[in-house]
Amino acid sequence: KLEEFEQGCCPGCGSCAGMYTANSMNCLCEALGIALPGNGTIPAVHNGRIRLAKHAGMAIINLVEKDIKARDIINERSIKNALRCDMALGCSSNSVLHLLAIANEAGVPLDLNMFNVESEKTPNLCHLAPAGETHMQDLNIAGGIPAVQSELAKKDMLDLDVITATGMTLGENIKAATNKKPETIRPIDNPYSETGGIAILFGNIAREGCVVKRSAVAPEMLKHSGPARVFNSEEEAIEAIYKGKIVHGDVVVIRYEGPKGGPGMREMLNPTSALAGMKLDKTVALITDGRFSGASRGASIGHVCPEAANGGNIGLLEEGDIIEINIPEYSISAKVSDEEFNKRREHYKAPEPNIKTGWLGRYAKLVDSAAKGAIMKQDF
């Protein structure tokens, strides 16, 4: 019976059906204008995907003839459009990393503060899995990303004059778009919340910021205070969770899993899944300088910067330190004074890097902060 259940879990080929990282970025490629309408939501087995492939080939020829290049499409205006769609959709927290990196490559200034600025302006219209009970096929039936954009456009939240991969403007692309399923895409006047799905928190353990998918956090965990349970790797944390050492109210801290410390910023899906399996996901917070799978839910706070391997205060936390989280106020801090942190730093000895040789060893030396998109350092 278990095997039969396992074999029936996946309905067909294609991506997982929630607003996880891959689907988030596929949708945001539409929002940026570098993908054709429908690209983010048409199911793999749908005949619309075959038509889209043909239209993509036609679009390439059109773009060459019109001399429209990626840098013509991706600019400050289209990135702001993408940020607002991100907030409306409630995309994966990893979208923050990717949008920062894309903006850097395009030469567009973008920092974590701008995510909060746009979040304050943009309502959350979708609660797709893992935040809710709807899935990507529901979003597609509702009208896809153009339908979300049409809702945002009702309150002038998008720049409709930007050029897109169709060779036309965003406004021309969504002129006929309608929201066919208000239960999947909330109308702009009836959002899930007046603020967006992503929040950036700042405080004495994340002076450069950290990221949480606010739309997937239970209301009772939007504010939380509890003792730190400190682990220097994902494996140590999972072992403690499964052995019942984590209790209601705790704040699990997993460090040395950031871009440099990992190296490579592994996703912490296993610890969040373990907490959910132990019925702790609505009472226990998890903080890490690593990142999360888009499937993570609950008070899962990642990308803590500076990371422990770069001397961040998350590396100085001790077992039992009280950590206070206030997502509506965009704050996260330990009840530890700067003087105490400085004392701890004098006696602190960081663990040896996980990998010192080969390409990952080089990567660890060259990678920049997650607050910049974990890009390669610009100055060597």
Buried (B, 14 or more C-beta within 10 A) or exposed (E): EEEEEEEEEEEEEBEBBBBBBBBBBBBBBBBBBBBBBBBBBBBEEBEBBEEBEEBEEEBEEBBEEEEBEBEBBBBBBBBBBBBBBBBBBBBBBBBBBBBBBBBBEBEBEBBBEBBBEBBEBBBBBBBBBBBBEBBBBBBBBBBBBBBBBBBBBEEEBBBBEBBBBBBEBBBBBBEEBEBEBEEBBBEBEEBBBEBBBBBBBBBBBBBBBBBBBBBBBEEEBBBBEBBBBBBBBBEEBBEBBEEEEBEEEBBBBBBBBBBBBBBBBBBBBBBBBBBBEBEBBBBBBBBBBBBBBBBBBBBBBBBBBBBBBBEBBBBBBEEEBEBBBBBEEBBBBBEBEEEBBEEBEEEEEBEEBBBEEEEBBEBBEBBBBBBBBBBEEEEE
